Amino acid sequence: MTFLPLQPPDLPAIRARGTPRCRGCGLPQAMCLCGALPRLSVRTRVVLLTHRIERTRSTNTGRLVARLLEGAEVRVRGEIAPRPRPPLPEGRRLVLFPSPEARALTPDDASGEPVVLLVPDGNWNQARRAVHRDADARGAEPVTLPEGAPSRYGLRRAPHEGALSTLEAVARALGLLEGAAIERRMMEAFDVWVHRATRVRLTGKLEEGAAVLGEDESAEARASAASDGSGGP
């Protein structure tokens, strides 16, 4: 059962334009990507430990993880009056963060009981505190990603070389645990979202010929989902 402690919050309008934004993807409602996003079936249970401030930021990518992955959970931390949380899903708990004691995640981690992948979602300091202070992360084995390609995000200044957005980190982790097809499909959606978000930042609208997941592409995604075991939009 998916646990969403709160519905996605009403996001503040884009500054200086007053344009309302979609609560699901954070884009202006006229550019909403939610209806074209696939739903991907995975064995790994992804649990996002999202800082309360991060939930309303338009550049947050954790909300896309929740939209893309079946069974993904969003647990909000840092609230003044936090709500009680139900127990985590059954499985081996791994917390994804490049702490000094973390070992590299490998495909072998997918063997045996299902993995419950805890992923801090926030800025660098918020994520670091979540690893050490969040009750769900206590006792979880710390893991990190092996070195890979640079981030394709670009909407925020990276805190250090090699830093990834939340979605990129989850996609790479699932590429190891679930296979390359899941990572590829997550990154395809991510690239379209980044393109649209960049256009919004620059002009407030999509340019002609901008990247779009249209009906034909969505149909192709559904066909691909049927062949690789992933869910449809």
C-alpha positions in Angstrom: 0.0 0.0 0.0 1.4 3.4 -0.9 1.7 5.8 2.0 1.4 9.5 1.2 1.2 11.3 4.5 -0.3 14.4 2.8 -1.6 15.1 -0.6 0.9 17.1 -2.7 0.7 20.7 -1.5 -0.7 23.6 -3.5 2.4 25.0 -5.0 3.0 28.7 -5.0 2.5 30.4 -8.4 5.6 31.2 -10.5 7.0 34.4 -9.3 6.4 37.5 -11.4 3.9 35.7 -13.6 1.2 34.4 -11.2 1.0 31.2 -13.2 -0.5 28.3 -11.2 1.5 25.1 -11.1 0.5 21.4 -11.1 0.7 19.8 -7.7 2.0 16.5 -9.3 4.9 17.6 -11.5 5.4 21.2 -10.5 5.2 22.6 -14.0 2.6 25.2 -15.1 -0.7 23.5 -15.5 -0.8 24.2 -19.2 2.5 22.2 -19.5 1.6 19.5 -17.0 3.5 16.2 -17.8 1.6 13.9 -15.4 -0.8 12.4 -17.9 2.0 11.2 -20.1 4.2 9.8 -17.4 4.4 6.0 -17.3 3.8 4.0 -14.2 6.7 1.6 -13.7 6.4 -1.7 -11.7 9.5 -2.5 -9.6 10.3 -5.0 -6.9 12.3 -2.4 -4.9 10.2 -0.3 -2.5 11.4 3.3 -2.8 10.7 5.5 0.3 11.5 9.2 0.0 12.4 11.0 3.2 11.4 14.5 1.9 12.0 17.6 3.8 8.9 19.7 4.3 10.4 22.8 2.5 11.4 20.6 -0.5 7.8 19.6 -1.1 6.8 23.1 -2.4 9.9 23.7 -4.5 9.2 23.7 -8.2 12.7 22.2 -8.9 12.1 19.1 -6.7 12.5 15.8 -8.5 11.3 13.5 -5.8 7.7 14.2 -6.7 8.4 12.7 -10.2 9.8 9.6 -8.5 6.5 9.1 -6.7 4.6 9.7 -10.0 6.7 7.2 -11.9 7.2 4.2 -9.6 4.4 2.0 -8.3 4.7 1.5 -4.6 6.9 4.5 -4.0 6.2 6.3 -0.7 6.7 9.9 0.3 7.4 10.5 4.0 7.7 14.2 5.0 10.2 15.2 7.7 10.9 18.5 9.5 7.2 19.3 10.1 6.4 21.3 13.3 3.7 18.7 14.2 4.7 15.5 12.4 2.1 12.9 11.8 2.6 9.3 13.0 4.1 7.1 10.4 3.0 3.5 9.7 5.7 0.8 9.6 8.0 0.6 6.7 7.4 -2.1 4.0 8.9 -5.5 4.8 12.4 -6.0 3.3 16.1 -5.2 3.7 16.5 -1.5 4.4 19.2 0.4 2.5 19.7 4.1 2.8 21.1 5.8 -0.3 23.6 8.6 0.6 27.3 9.0 0.0 28.3 9.0 3.6 31.9 7.9 4.5 30.8 4.6 5.8 28.6 3.7 2.8 29.5 0.9 0.5 28.8 0.8 -3.2 25.4 -0.5 -4.3 25.6 -3.5 -6.6 23.2 -5.8 -8.6 23.8 -8.5 -6.0 21.8 -6.4 -3.5 18.6 -7.3 -5.5 19.0 -11.0 -4.5 17.1 -12.4 -1.6 14.3 -10.4 0.2 13.0 -7.2 -1.5 15.0 -4.0 -0.9 13.4 -1.1 0.9 15.5 1.8 -0.5 15.4 4.9 1.7 16.2 8.1 -0.2 16.7 11.5 1.5 15.1 14.2 -0.6 16.2 17.8 0.0 19.3 19.9 -0.2 22.6 18.5 0.9 22.4 19.4 4.5 18.7 18.3 4.8 19.6 15.0 3.2 22.6 14.5 5.5 20.5 15.2 8.6 17.8 12.8 7.4 20.3 9.9 7.2 21.4 10.5 10.8 18.2 11.7 12.5 15.2 10.2 10.7 13.7 7.3 12.6 13.1 5.3 9.4 16.8 5.5 8.5 18.1 4.3 11.8 19.7 0.9 11.5 19.5 0.9 7.7 22.6 -0.1 5.8 24.2 2.9 4.1 24.9 2.5 0.4 26.1 4.8 -2.3 26.2 4.8 -6.1 29.3 3.9 -8.1 30.8 6.7 -10.2 28.9 7.4 -13.3 28.0 10.1 -15.9 27.6 13.7 -14.7 24.2 15.0 -13.8 21.7 16.2 -16.5 19.8 18.3 -14.0 21.1 21.8 -14.2 18.2 23.6 -12.4 20.1 24.0 -9.2 23.8 24.6 -8.3 25.4 21.3 -7.4 26.8 21.1 -3.9 29.8 19.2 -5.1 31.2 17.4 -8.2 29.3 14.3 -9.0 26.1 15.3 -7.2 22.8 14.1 -8.6 19.2 15.1 -8.3 16.9 12.8 -6.3 15.4 11.3 -9.4 18.7 10.7 -11.1 20.0 8.9 -7.9 16.9 6.7 -7.7 17.1 5.9 -11.5 20.7 4.8 -11.2 20.1 2.8 -8.1 17.2 1.0 -9.8 19.3 0.5 -12.9 21.5 -1.7 -10.6 18.7 -3.4 -8.8 16.0 -3.7 -11.5 17.8 -3.4 -14.8 18.7 -0.8 -17.4 15.2 -0.5 -18.9 13.8 1.0 -15.7 16.6 3.5 -15.5 16.2 4.5 -19.1 12.5 5.1 -18.9 12.9 7.2 -15.7 15.6 9.3 -17.4 13.5 9.8 -20.5 10.7 11.3 -18.4 13.3 13.3 -16.4 14.9 14.8 -19.6 11.5 16.0 -20.8 10.6 17.5 -17.4 14.0 19.3 -17.2 13.5 20.7 -20.7 10.1 22.1 -19.8 11.2 23.4 -16.5 14.1 25.2 -18.1 11.8 26.8 -20.7 9.5 27.9 -17.9 12.4 29.5 -16.1 13.6 31.3 -19.3 10.3 32.3 -21.0 7.3 31.0 -19.0 6.2 28.9 -22.0 7.2 26.0 -24.2 9.0 26.9 -27.4 7.7 25.5 -30.7 9.0 22.0 -31.1 9.9 21.6 -27.5 10.3 18.1 -26.0 6.8 16.6 -25.5 5.6 13.2 -24.4 2.6 13.2 -26.7 -0.1 10.6 -27.5 2.1 8.7 -30.0 5.0 8.6 -27.5 2.7 7.6 -24.7 1.3 4.8 -26.7 4.8 3.6 -27.5 5.6 3.8 -23.8 2.6 1.6 -22.9 3.6 -0.9 -25.5 7.1 -0.9 -24.1 5.7 -1.3 -20.6 3.8 -4.4 -21.7 7.0 -6.0 -23.0 9.3 -5.1 -20.1 6.9 -5.6 -17.2 6.4 -1.9 -16.4 3.1 -0.3 -15.8 1.3 2.1 -18.1 0.6 5.8 -17.6 
